[in-house]
Amino acid sequence: MSLKVPKANNIQLFKDGYKHLQGIEDAVLRNIQAVSELSDLVRTSFGPNGRNKLIINHLGRLFVTSDAATIIREVEVVHPAAKLLVMASQAQESEMGDSTNMVIILAGELLKKSENLLVMGLHPSEVIKGYELACVKALAELENLSTSSLPSPFTQESLITALKPAIASKQYGYEDTLSSLVAEAALAVMPKNPKNFNVDNVRVVKIMGGSLPGSKVVQGMVFGREPEGIIKKVSNAKVAVFTSALDIAQTETKGTVLLKNADEMLNFTRGEEQQLERIFKEIADSGIKVIIAGSSIGDLALHYLNRFNIAVLKVLSKFDLRRVARVVNATPLARVGVPTPEEAGYVDIFETTEIGGDRVTVLRQLASGEEGYQGHTEKTRTATIVLRGATANHLDDLERAIDDGVNVIKSLIKDPRLVPGAGATELELGRRVEAYGSGMRGLAQHAVKRYATALEVIPRTLAENALGGAEGNEVLSRLWAKHEQKGGEAWGVDIEAEEDGTLLATDFKILDPLAAKQWAIKLATEAAVSVLSVDSIIMSKPAGGPKVPQQASNWDED
């Protein structure tokens, strides 16, 4: 007879303060619940009819947006499993710049569907295996769903068509105006080889007042301030970029100076004035006509700059300073002195103009064919979209939509293939993965079928956000019926419900980049699989000493 040795209950494995959650109940299902919460949060913001979220971050800044990337960035998620999802959506943002919401919604739905299988007793490894097989199948089928691709070279019309769906999902109703602005700006800076297109060359400047139709594209870089000196316009100028302050350097130590007579008093500051004059005279003699300063400009320095007819512009943002340096092809200098010929840049036109009552400074390089163009090398051209709007929040949201539009162009340059939008592609992939799962053997087939139903969440969310839950279900049933017919791959959700809530996405030119969908499906599956493969959570005690006690808010009230 075997002897049963009783287990000790108080074996301490970790230090005090550690949390250890283990098993299906405590770890896996809890993680799924947390991820579902996060995906439900952004799900209502999906698509053109997505609701806005009002977020106040830890610095007290206000955001009103339906952009999932911004919501996720500003909401500080602390749950470890939900953080995996946040990382996947950030990877999508950096890779494609669009479809971040789709990653979170799809991963959340995959985990919700897996919960049922786990409760019924299926092992997580079987679910993971099924999901991975289904992902491979979905990506293979996605390649066959491409209906058209962006023609090369790009034209204004073709770019507008490709941009509209991406911008409409953020700013529904303004997509025509915004997509033509983005297309115009992108074509203005498009290099001879489109592969070298840089998203940084399309800038956005927000000027309060007016309304969106008053927005326009300005060739060159626009700064929302006037030059500091009296020189407002220069052409064909050499440029120096300084990151340091243009001023007399202050000594680190304090000293006492004893002045005995009036002459000493007059001569006291003359030395440093002559020194400053000599520096600016040398700069002027080297042919520099424009100075871009990244910090403050002293009164005395400004006096000499005006005397030597040098235009000076203050640019306080280090990102803008870096961008200006790239446009004029100059090296930012940390010391005030004469730049070498390699360090100096060149700009064709530096001028001050008025936009909607605001004086702004424009730096631009002329393109070949323009009057006054000289030079054979290809210059870095920039275009600035000047946005007009009534409130700062609205302008911020318009800027995010433009940012998405520019990133879509970048991804279409890499892969110009387009697939039907409006949820048509996801529904068709769901139908094909379902058929693939039905022909499989083993336990993984259940997970494959669940994966197929999870893909349905995209058209369902589009329909629910636009038409409400009950009507959304009916629209989805009609879509399934149409997809079962031959040649019905492109039927998607009609958010305006003009007929029966369905439309042919290809006829209405609702097309999404294939690469964005590809990455979204891949990253969502990876995130879901990562969460499912966790079977225990071990959290250590947070570092740091005791918390400072907060005083009661009413401590001074009698």
Salt bridges, closest charged atoms under 4 A:
ASP40 OD1 - LYS112 NZ 2.85
ASP67 OD1 - LYS170 NZ 3.88
GLU74 OE2 - ARG73 NE 3.91
GLU76 OE2 - HIS58 ND1 3.21
GLU109 OE1 - ARG43 NH1 3.83
GLU109 OE2 - LYS113 NZ 3.46
GLU141 OE2 - LYS137 NZ 2.94
GLU141 OE1 - ARG432 NH1 2.87
GLU143 OE1 - ARG417 NH1 2.70
ASP176 OD1 - LYS164 NZ 2.99
ASP200 OD1 - ARG323 NH2 3.68
GLU226 OE1 - LYS232 NZ 3.64
GLU226 OE1 - ARG359 NE 3.64
GLU228 OE2 - ARG225 NH2 3.42
GLU277 OE2 - ARG307 NH1 2.82
GLU282 OE2 - ARG278 NE 3.68
ASP285 OD2 - LYS281 NZ 3.46
ASP320 OD2 - ARG203 NH2 3.13
ASP320 OD1 - ARG323 NH1 3.61
GLU343 OE1 - ARG335 NH2 3.39
ASP348 OD2 - LYS379 NZ 3.08
GLU351 OE1 - LYS233 NZ 3.94
GLU354 OE1 - ARG359 NH1 3.73
GLU370 OE1 - ARG364 NH1 3.50
ASP396 OD2 - ARG61 NH2 3.34
ASP396 OD1 - LYS206 NZ 2.82
ASP397 OD1 - ARG400 NE 3.34
GLU399 OE1 - LYS206 NZ 2.77
ASP404 OD2 - LYS170 NZ 3.15
ASP415 OD2 - ARG417 NH2 3.00
GLU426 OE2 - LYS517 NZ 3.12
GLU428 OE2 - ARG431 NH2 2.92
GLU428 OE2 - ARG432 NE 2.88
GLU428 OE1 - HIS483 ND1 2.78
GLU456 OE2 - ARG460 NH2 2.66
GLU464 OE1 - ARG43 NH2 3.63
GLU471 OE2 - ARG478 NH1 3.95
GLU474 OE1 - ARG478 NH2 3.28
GLU484 OE1 - ARG431 NH1 3.87
GLU489 OE2 - ARG432 NH2 3.55
ASP500 OD2 - LYS482 NZ 3.11
ASP512 OD2 - LYS517 NZ 2.93
